[in-house]
Amino acid sequence: MAEFLQKAISTVNLAIADDREKKYESAFNQYKLALEYFVCALKYDKNEKSKETIRIKVVEYMDRAETLKKILTEKKDPPKKKVAAHSGKNTKKSPKTSKSNKDDKNGESESEDDPEKAKMEKAMESAILTEKPNVKWDDVAGLTNAKEALKEAVILPIKFPHLFQGKRKPWSGILLYGPPGTGKSFLAKAVATEANSTFLTVSSSDLVSKWLGESEKLVKQLFETARENKPSIIFIDEIDSLCSARSDNESESARRIKTEFLVQMNGVGNSMEGILVLAATNIPWNLDSAIRRRFQKRIYIPLPDEAARAKMFEIHLGSTPHSLQKRDFKYLAKKTDGYSGSDLSILVRDALMQPVRKVQTATHFKKVTGPDPTDETITRNDLWTPCSSGEKGAKEKSWMDIESNDLFVPKVSKEDFLKSLASVRPSVSEDDIQMHIKFTKDFGEDG
């Protein structure tokens, strides 16, 4: 088995080398031979885990071999080119206004001649955020240092470019890290809203491809798109899924993606002027050390403190009718130590459902005065609201007996929050927090 596997690996390495040099016929034959060796290795291998790894690679190489077969077939029998009729009408130019007409024509013909490049460009165009998320800096509770660092890297260079001359350069890489649900992606939304620049947002699914060599081309095209539309921001969520620490067990594809990131972020001839790479991760210690170094600012996004939690309760309640006062928000903030921003959001959502549950489970209702559900300018005194059986004016009925426009929904109260607090627990463990604190001491800075 070991002999067949060794032959398979050696042969597939030759195939990959020929593939890179565009020697497609030789590569195709080498892939075919390698697949035969892999099949023999599978036949004699008794280790299920090892067999599963081989099967994954077989599928990958088989797909590439099929692609090469199509390429070779098309070369032998190329399709006839269609001659487009000249309409005499002007066509709309692409938004790349920084280049001359001559460059535009060259770019258009290059894309026409290279359908693969055109496909890459189209894939990256979908990453550009066209609608702003409408999240302001004030919507982000706490995290003062993180917000100031982002303003320094994003807002100031665009508004006051003369501040950054000579050796004074804005940050080109910022890493936001911390436990899940602390607001890293929410901060990125605020950046997208506040910054007057192109915002490209990508995840691992946008950059990872099963085709050999395509992933690193996508990474390269991402940065090329950012350079063509600068000032621009590239936001990569969960960057650890793309740039984890290198090991002997990782695939060749994963290694090439990291290499391309390193080249693009700090390579010779690749200017990062006017480009910010903003990334987020929950497990910063899993990042490759070379990738980590490319992020000059590494900002810890911790769990919200008491003041931030109190503000979050107000923000999440919004305009929903409630009876809570400032002291109630402070009390709830004290009771939720260890909760992340996401946990608090879930807690508020659950508390908002408590009045609905009162309506659903009530056996008695009474008449009250309040605004009409369809027109708040009209006050009515014949609305029904849930109550206990012993209250004055209580009538035995269920919500099914009440007309939709005759129901008065109870306001959200402090008791509703306390009831939800008994069932909604924090999602971040103490061990997780300690790991982030240790990473901050070694490599980061407090947010």
BASE-282402 format. One line per 2 residues: number of its first residue (from 1); their letters; for each residue y, z, x of C-alpha. Coordinates in pm, 1 decimal, padded with zeros to 6 digits. Layout:
N
NUM> a> Y:Z:X | ... .
//
This chain:
447
1> ma> 00000.0:00000.0:00000.0 | 00242.0:00097.1:00279.5 .
3> ef> 00181.2:-00235.1:00453.7 | 00265.5:-00439.1:00140.9 .
5> lq> 00575.1:-00226.7:00073.0 | 00699.0:-00270.2:00429.3 .
7> ka> 00652.7:-00647.4:00408.0 | 00831.9:-00652.0:00071.6 .
9> is> 01132.7:-00460.8:00210.0 | 01154.0:-00679.9:00521.2 .
11> tv> 01133.3:-00999.2:00315.8 | 01387.2:-00888.1:00057.1 .
13> nl> 01632.7:-00797.6:00335.3 | 01603.3:-01154.2:00462.2 .
15> ai> 01658.7:-01280.3:00107.4 | 01974.1:-01068.2:00068.5 .
17> ad> 02107.6:-01192.0:00403.9 | 02052.8:-01556.6:00301.7 .
19> dr> 02202.2:-01483.2:-00040.1 | 02521.8:-01350.8:00118.3 .
21> ek> 02551.3:-01659.9:00334.7 | 02499.1:-01874.7:00023.5 .
23> ky> 02171.6:-02019.9:00157.3 | 02042.0:-02011.9:-00197.6 .
25> es> 01723.7:-02215.9:-00155.1 | 01601.7:-02001.8:00134.0 .
27> af> 01705.4:-01684.2:-00050.0 | 01515.8:-01792.3:-00362.1 .
29> nq> 01195.1:-01850.9:-00166.0 | 01230.3:-01518.8:00014.4 .
31> yk> 01286.3:-01334.1:-00316.3 | 00969.9:-01496.5:-00457.6 .
33> la> 00765.2:-01387.4:-00157.6 | 00912.7:-01036.2:-00165.1 .
35> le> 00825.0:-01001.5:-00534.3 | 00462.5:-01090.9:-00458.5 .
37> yf> 00450.0:-00815.8:-00195.4 | 00610.2:-00567.9:-00437.3 .
39> vc> 00347.5:-00648.3:-00703.3 | 00070.7:-00579.6:-00449.8 .
41> al> 00237.1:-00252.3:-00351.1 | 00253.2:-00149.0:-00718.6 .
43> ky> -00115.4:-00228.2:-00762.4 | -00225.7:00017.9:-00492.6 .
45> dk> 00044.2:00287.1:-00526.3 | -00079.5:00604.8:-00699.5 .
47> ne> 00254.7:00789.7:-00704.9 | 00419.4:00738.2:-01047.3 .
49> ks> 00768.6:00827.5:-00921.6 | 00740.4:00579.1:-00636.8 .
51> ke> 00605.7:00313.0:-00872.6 | 00901.3:00358.8:-01108.1 .
53> ti> 01145.2:00309.4:-00817.7 | 00964.6:-00010.3:-00714.5 .
55> ri> 00966.5:-00140.7:-01074.0 | 01345.4:-00096.5:-01095.6 .
57> kv> 01396.1:-00293.6:-00774.3 | 01149.7:-00563.4:-00888.4 .
59> ve> 01352.2:-00618.9:-01208.4 | 01675.3:-00638.7:-01006.5 .
61> ym> 01537.7:-00893.5:-00758.3 | 01364.5:-01091.0:-01031.1 .
63> dr> 01694.8:-01126.8:-01218.9 | 01866.9:-01246.7:-00904.5 .
65> ae> 01587.5:-01495.2:-00832.7 | 01626.8:-01636.8:-01185.3 .
67> tl> 02000.5:-01675.1:-01126.4 | 01943.2:-01858.6:-00798.9 .
69> kk> 01691.9:-02085.1:-00972.2 | 01960.0:-02185.0:-01224.3 .
71> il> 02212.7:-02246.5:-00945.1 | 01967.0:-02468.1:-00756.9 .
73> te> 01875.8:-02658.4:-01072.5 | 02242.7:-02725.4:-01154.4 .
75> kk> 02304.6:-02848.6:-00797.9 | 02021.2:-03101.2:-00827.7 .
77> dp> 02131.1:-03218.7:-01172.3 | 02502.6:-03132.8:-01211.9 .
79> pk> 02652.4:-03160.8:-01562.7 | 02897.8:-03442.8:-01624.4 .
81> kk> 03259.7:-03331.6:-01619.5 | 03451.5:-03372.3:-01940.4 .
83> va> 03788.1:-03548.9:-01912.5 | 04048.4:-03358.3:-02111.1 .
85> ah> 04295.9:-03567.6:-02309.4 | 04659.9:-03516.5:-02210.3 .
87> sg> 04845.3:-03382.8:-02513.1 | 05192.6:-03394.0:-02361.6 .
89> kn> 05261.5:-03038.4:-02483.7 | 05368.9:-02752.2:-02259.2 .
91> tk> 05110.9:-02481.9:-02209.8 | 05198.1:-02112.6:-02185.0 .
93> ks> 05195.2:-01972.5:-01835.1 | 05000.6:-01660.1:-01746.0 .
95> pk> 05201.1:-01335.3:-01694.7 | 05188.3:-01367.8:-01313.6 .
97> ts> 05561.2:-01439.1:-01265.3 | 05579.2:-01329.6:-00904.4 .
99> ks> 05430.0:-01657.4:-00773.3 | 05589.5:-02003.4:-00754.4 .
101> nk> 05485.6:-02294.9:-00975.1 | 05295.1:-02443.2:-00684.3 .
103> dd> 05106.3:-02118.5:-00635.3 | 05033.8:-02103.1:-01008.2 .
105> kn> 04886.9:-02452.7:-01000.4 | 04677.3:-02368.3:-00699.2 .
107> ge> 04561.3:-02048.8:-00870.5 | 04471.0:-02237.4:-01186.9 .
109> se> 04272.7:-02502.8:-01000.5 | 04106.2:-02232.3:-00792.9 .
111> se> 03992.5:-02052.7:-01107.4 | 03871.5:-02379.6:-01259.7 .
113> dd> 03674.2:-02464.7:-00948.1 | 03541.3:-02111.4:-00915.8 .
115> pe> 03415.6:-01994.9:-01258.5 | 03283.4:-01675.6:-01098.2 .
117> ka> 03636.3:-01576.0:-00989.6 | 03769.9:-01661.9:-01334.6 .
119> km> 03505.9:-01435.1:-01488.2 | 03606.0:-01149.2:-01253.6 .
121> ek> 03973.7:-01192.2:-01340.9 | 03893.4:-01186.9:-01711.9 .
123> am> 03685.0:-00869.7:-01670.6 | 03972.9:-00691.7:-01495.9 .
125> es> 04232.9:-00810.1:-01747.1 | 04049.9:-00606.5:-02010.7 .
127> ai> 04105.6:-00295.3:-01795.4 | 04485.0:-00321.2:-01831.5 .
129> lt> 04609.4:-00072.3:-02090.2 | 04837.5:-00264.3:-02327.4 .
131> ek> 04915.1:00017.8:-02574.9 | 05053.1:00347.2:-02447.0 .
133> pn> 04859.8:00659.5:-02559.8 | 05183.0:00836.2:-02671.5 .
135> vk> 05111.3:01157.6:-02476.2 | 05426.4:01314.4:-02330.2 .
137> wd> 05455.8:01557.3:-02039.1 | 05545.7:01833.7:-02288.9 .
139> dv> 05217.3:01774.8:-02470.2 | 05033.3:01896.6:-02159.2 .
141> ag> 05033.3:02276.9:-02164.0 | 05065.8:02444.7:-01821.9 .
143> lt> 04954.6:02251.9:-01510.4 | 05309.4:02253.1:-01371.0 .
145> na> 05211.7:02165.1:-01012.4 | 04986.5:01878.6:-01124.9 .
147> ke> 05261.1:01730.7:-01344.9 | 05519.1:01757.7:-01066.5 .
149> al> 05284.1:01590.0:-00816.4 | 05223.8:01302.4:-01058.6 .
151> ke> 05595.9:01263.4:-01127.1 | 05653.2:01256.9:-00751.1 .
153> av> 05389.6:00987.5:-00703.4 | 05457.2:00776.4:-01012.9 .
155> il> 05798.0:00825.9:-01175.9 | 06029.6:00884.4:-00877.8 .
157> pi> 05928.9:00576.1:-00670.4 | 05992.0:00349.9:-00972.2 .
159> kf> 06318.6:00509.6:-01086.0 | 06463.7:00582.0:-00740.7 .
161> ph> 06300.9:00339.0:-00494.1 | 06571.4:00411.9:-00232.0 .
163> lf> 06428.0:00764.6:-00199.8 | 06117.8:00618.5:-00039.4 .
165> qg> 06230.0:00423.6:00263.3 | 06126.2:00426.0:00627.9 .
167> kr> 05848.9:00675.4:00691.1 | 05884.4:00844.2:00350.4 .
169> kp> 05613.7:00688.1:00134.5 | 05487.6:00784.3:-00213.7 .
171> ws> 05128.7:00903.2:-00249.9 | 04878.6:00621.3:-00294.5 .
173> gi> 04577.7:00836.0:-00392.7 | 04559.9:01144.3:-00617.5 .
175> ll> 04234.9:01315.6:-00715.2 | 04230.9:01545.5:-01018.2 .
177> yg> 03930.7:01777.0:-01021.2 | 03821.4:02081.2:-01216.1 .
179> pp> 03574.1:02205.6:-01477.9 | 03501.1:01981.6:-01778.9 .
181> gt> 03760.1:01984.1:-02057.0 | 04057.8:02112.2:-01856.8 .
183> gk> 04282.6:01813.1:-01926.2 | 04231.4:01570.4:-01637.0 .
185> sf> 04201.1:01263.0:-01859.9 | 04478.8:01398.7:-02082.5 .
187> la> 04709.0:01411.6:-01780.0 | 04621.4:01048.6:-01706.0 .
189> ka> 04724.1:00957.7:-02062.9 | 05059.8:01127.1:-02003.4 .
191> va> 05101.9:00921.3:-01684.5 | 05020.8:00602.2:-01876.9 .
193> te> 05282.0:00692.2:-02140.7 | 05561.2:00806.3:-01908.7 .
195> an> 05522.2:00557.5:-01622.1 | 05695.1:00221.1:-01648.0 .
197> st> 05414.5:00042.0:-01466.4 | 05086.8:-00143.8:-01524.4 .
199> fl> 04806.7:00100.5:-01605.7 | 04447.9:-00005.8:-01534.9 .
201> tv> 04174.8:00226.6:-01654.9 | 03813.7:00173.0:-01545.8 .
203> ss> 03481.6:00356.8:-01544.9 | 03154.0:00302.4:-01363.0 .
205> sd> 03027.7:00073.4:-01641.4 | 03319.0:-00166.1:-01574.6 .
207> lv> 03237.9:-00199.9:-01204.2 | 02860.9:-00169.7:-01174.8 .
209> sk> 02662.8:-00489.9:-01223.5 | 02292.6:-00568.7:-01194.5 .
211> wl> 02374.5:-00892.1:-01010.9 | 02357.5:-00878.6:-00635.6 .
213> ge> 02703.0:-00867.6:-00475.9 | 02895.6:-00869.8:-00805.0 .
215> se> 02987.9:-00498.1:-00812.6 | 03189.4:-00509.4:-00490.3 .
217> kl> 03357.3:-00830.6:-00609.0 | 03464.9:-00646.5:-00924.5 .
219> vk> 03609.0:-00364.3:-00713.1 | 03797.6:-00617.2:-00501.5 .
221> ql> 03926.7:-00796.8:-00811.2 | 04042.1:-00463.3:-00959.0 .
223> fe> 04270.2:-00404.0:-00660.3 | 04383.3:-00767.7:-00654.6 .
225> ta> 04484.2:-00737.3:-01021.6 | 04674.8:-00416.5:-00939.5 .
227> re> 04858.1:-00589.7:-00651.4 | 04951.8:-00886.9:-00868.9 .
229> nk> 05096.0:-00657.9:-01140.2 | 05255.5:-00382.7:-00932.3 .
231> ps> 05394.1:-00125.4:-00968.4 | 05054.3:-00029.7:-01101.3 .
233> ii> 04821.8:00266.8:-01146.8 | 04443.0:00246.0:-01127.1 .
235> fi> 04277.7:00532.7:-01316.0 | 03907.6:00589.4:-01244.3 .
237> de> 03744.2:00853.9:-01464.0 | 03429.9:01029.4:-01336.1 .
239> id> 03472.1:00872.5:-00992.1 | 03172.6:01069.9:-00861.9 .
241> sl> 02944.5:00826.9:-01050.1 | 03074.5:00546.2:-00825.3 .
243> cs> 03151.3:00719.5:-00497.1 | 02901.2:01001.4:-00449.8 .
245> ar> 02799.4:01114.4:-00101.1 | 02600.1:00855.1:00090.5 .
247> sd> 02231.0:00923.4:00148.9 | 01915.8:00748.9:00271.9 .
249> ne> 01781.9:00726.1:-00083.6 | 02073.2:00540.0:-00240.3 .
251> se> 02056.0:00171.8:-00326.6 | 02216.9:-00101.4:-00121.4 .
253> sa> 02438.9:-00185.7:-00418.6 | 02581.2:00169.2:-00439.2 .
255> rr> 02651.0:00168.0:-00066.3 | 02838.2:-00162.6:-00088.5 .
257> ik> 03055.3:-00037.3:-00375.9 | 03168.1:00261.7:-00166.9 .
259> te> 03235.6:00040.1:00132.3 | 03451.4:-00191.5:-00078.6 .
261> fl> 03647.6:00104.6:-00217.5 | 03713.2:00227.4:00136.7 .
263> vq> 03824.8:-00117.1:00250.0 | 04055.2:-00169.9:-00048.9 .
265> mn> 04213.8:00176.8:-00040.3 | 04284.0:00186.4:00331.8 .
267> gv> 04160.9:-00136.0:00487.4 | 04336.1:-00356.7:00739.4 .
269> gn> 04565.6:-00604.1:00564.0 | 04529.0:-00440.1:00220.6 .
271> sm> 04869.7:-00294.1:00138.9 | 04873.6:-00008.6:-00114.3 .
273> eg> 05251.2:-00027.3:-00159.6 | 05336.3:-00001.6:-00527.2 .
275> il> 04980.5:00102.8:-00618.3 | 04851.8:00449.7:-00705.3 .
277> vl> 04480.9:00524.2:-00738.6 | 04441.9:00816.8:-00977.4 .
279> aa> 04088.7:00954.5:-01014.5 | 03922.4:01240.8:-01199.5 .
281> tn> 03595.7:01426.2:-01145.7 | 03415.6:01742.7:-01254.8 .
283> ip> 03206.7:01762.8:-00936.2 | 03436.0:01691.1:-00637.4 .
285> wn> 03183.4:01829.2:-00386.2 | 02958.1:01531.4:-00466.6 .
287> ld> 03217.3:01278.8:-00347.8 | 03164.5:01089.6:-00026.5 .
289> sa> 03376.1:01249.5:00248.8 | 03539.3:00918.5:00346.1 .
291> ir> 03638.0:00852.4:-00016.7 | 03770.1:01207.6:-00049.1 .
293> rr> 03993.8:01151.0:00254.8 | 04151.8:00844.7:00087.1 .
295> fq> 04298.4:01076.4:-00177.7 | 04587.7:01240.0:00006.8 .
297> kr> 04656.2:01474.9:-00287.1 | 04359.0:01664.6:-00429.0 .
299> iy> 04477.2:01878.0:-00719.4 | 04268.5:02147.3:-00887.0 .
301> ip> 04300.7:02145.1:-01267.6 | 04185.4:02498.5:-01359.1 .
303> lp> 04110.9:02661.0:-01692.4 | 04434.7:02722.2:-01887.3 .
305> de> 04606.7:03057.6:-01836.9 | 04712.7:03283.4:-02124.4 .
307> aa> 05056.3:03122.9:-02175.5 | 04904.2:02772.9:-02172.3 .
309> ra> 04636.3:02875.2:-02422.8 | 04901.5:03012.2:-02663.1 .
311> km> 05090.0:02682.5:-02643.4 | 04768.1:02485.6:-02694.8 .
313> fe> 04703.3:02668.2:-03023.0 | 05048.1:02562.1:-03145.7 .
315> ih> 05004.4:02202.4:-03024.6 | 04660.4:02160.1:-03183.2 .
317> lg> 04773.8:02312.3:-03515.7 | 05062.5:02067.4:-03530.2 .
319> st> 05208.8:02029.5:-03880.2 | 04907.0:02176.5:-04062.0 .
321> ph> 05025.7:02450.3:-04303.0 | 04945.8:02791.0:-04154.4 .
323> sl> 05059.1:03154.2:-04169.6 | 05035.0:03233.7:-03797.4 .
325> qk> 05332.8:03370.6:-03602.4 | 05413.8:03381.3:-03229.4 .
327> rd> 05241.3:03718.3:-03186.1 | 04924.6:03576.1:-03346.3 .
329> fk> 04915.0:03289.3:-03094.7 | 04953.2:03540.9:-02808.2 .
331> yl> 04674.3:03755.3:-02955.6 | 04439.3:03456.5:-02984.0 .
333> ak> 04528.4:03352.3:-02626.7 | 04416.7:03693.3:-02500.1 .
335> kt> 04090.5:03666.4:-02693.5 | 04004.4:03325.0:-02544.0 .
337> dg> 03997.7:03397.7:-02171.7 | 03756.9:03151.7:-02002.7 .
339> ys> 03801.1:02877.2:-02265.1 | 03888.1:02525.8:-02148.4 .
341> gs> 04141.7:02303.0:-02322.7 | 03854.9:02114.3:-02485.6 .
343> dl> 03698.7:02442.7:-02606.9 | 04030.4:02544.5:-02764.4 .
345> si> 04057.9:02205.6:-02934.1 | 03712.6:02255.6:-03089.3 .
347> lv> 03803.6:02614.3:-03187.8 | 04119.5:02497.4:-03368.3 .
349> rd> 03929.8:02216.9:-03543.3 | 03673.5:02468.4:-03666.3 .
351> al> 03949.0:02706.5:-03785.6 | 04116.4:02418.4:-03970.9 .
353> mq> 03792.6:02372.0:-04163.9 | 03782.1:02735.8:-04282.2 .
355> pv> 04013.0:02676.4:-04586.0 | 03795.1:02379.6:-04683.6 .
357> rk> 03487.5:02601.8:-04664.4 | 03664.4:02861.0:-04884.9 .
359> vq> 03719.1:02592.7:-05147.9 | 03361.0:02470.2:-05118.7 .
361> ta> 03195.5:02814.1:-05148.9 | 03435.1:02982.2:-05395.4 .
363> th> 03299.5:03096.1:-05732.7 | 03641.9:03197.4:-05872.3 .
365> fk> 03985.4:03032.4:-05873.9 | 04330.2:03143.1:-05989.2 .
367> kv> 04651.7:02961.3:-06076.9 | 04937.9:02963.4:-05823.7 .
369> tg> 05276.6:02800.4:-05770.1 | 05310.6:02543.2:-05494.1 .
371> pd> 05407.5:02186.3:-05398.9 | 05235.8:01898.3:-05576.7 .
373> pt> 04958.0:01751.6:-05349.4 | 05090.4:01398.4:-05407.4 .
375> de> 05465.6:01476.3:-05389.5 | 05585.1:01779.4:-05193.8 .
377> ti> 05933.4:01759.8:-05352.0 | 05782.4:01865.3:-05686.1 .
379> tr> 05689.4:02232.1:-05739.6 | 05410.7:02313.5:-05983.5 .
381> nd> 05288.2:02645.9:-06123.2 | 04949.4:02523.3:-06250.4 .
383> lw> 04764.5:02466.6:-05921.6 | 04424.0:02627.3:-05858.7 .
385> tp> 04330.3:02807.4:-05536.9 | 04009.9:02996.4:-05442.6 .
387> cs> 04010.1:03377.1:-05483.4 | 03774.7:03673.8:-05515.7 .
389> sg> 03627.9:03765.5:-05853.1 | 03831.1:04089.3:-05873.8 .
391> ek> 04175.6:03931.1:-05829.2 | 04420.6:03913.5:-06117.2 .
393> ga> 04395.5:03586.2:-06308.2 | 04061.3:03491.6:-06148.1 .
395> ke> 03861.0:03238.1:-06347.3 | 03493.8:03165.9:-06282.1 .
397> ks> 03460.8:02798.9:-06181.1 | 03368.5:02579.1:-05885.3 .
399> wm> 03565.0:02312.1:-05699.7 | 03377.5:02050.3:-05902.3 .
401> di> 03559.8:02174.0:-06218.1 | 03907.3:02113.0:-06067.1 .
403> es> 04094.9:01783.0:-06071.3 | 04179.2:01644.8:-05728.0 .
405> nd> 04556.5:01676.0:-05782.4 | 04530.8:02033.3:-05914.0 .
407> lf> 04393.9:02199.2:-05599.0 | 04614.2:02416.0:-05373.9 .
409> vp> 04454.1:02439.2:-05027.9 | 04493.4:02783.8:-04866.1 .
411> kv> 04696.7:02797.3:-04544.6 | 04515.6:02845.6:-04213.5 .
413> sk> 04532.8:03213.5:-04120.8 | 04468.8:03436.6:-03821.3 .
415> ed> 04147.5:03553.4:-03991.0 | 04025.8:03193.6:-04000.5 .
417> fl> 04063.8:03173.2:-03623.8 | 03882.1:03502.9:-03569.5 .
419> ks> 03595.5:03379.4:-03788.0 | 03569.8:03057.1:-03582.6 .
421> la> 03598.6:03253.7:-03259.3 | 03271.1:03427.4:-03343.2 .
423> sv> 03083.1:03095.2:-03334.7 | 03272.0:02876.2:-03083.5 .
425> rp> 03190.6:02988.9:-02730.1 | 03332.4:02871.7:-02391.4 .
427> sv> 03147.1:02582.9:-02224.5 | 03235.1:02651.3:-01858.6 .
429> se> 03019.6:02895.7:-01658.8 | 03146.8:03139.2:-01397.3 .
431> dd> 02931.6:02970.7:-01130.0 | 03100.5:02638.1:-01203.0 .
433> iq> 03445.0:02795.1:-01164.0 | 03349.9:02957.7:-00831.4 .
435> mh> 03230.8:02622.7:-00693.6 | 03566.6:02466.6:-00779.2 .
437> ik> 03755.1:02757.8:-00624.0 | 03553.4:02717.7:-00303.3 .
439> ft> 03624.2:02342.6:-00293.4 | 03995.0:02413.4:-00345.1 .
441> kd> 03999.0:02652.1:-00049.4 | 03827.6:02391.3:00169.1 .
443> fg> 03992.1:02066.1:00061.1 | 04231.7:02094.1:-00234.2 .
445> ed> 04541.9:02254.5:-00372.7 | 04606.6:02453.5:-00688.6 .
447> g> 04736.9:02269.9:-00993.5 .
//
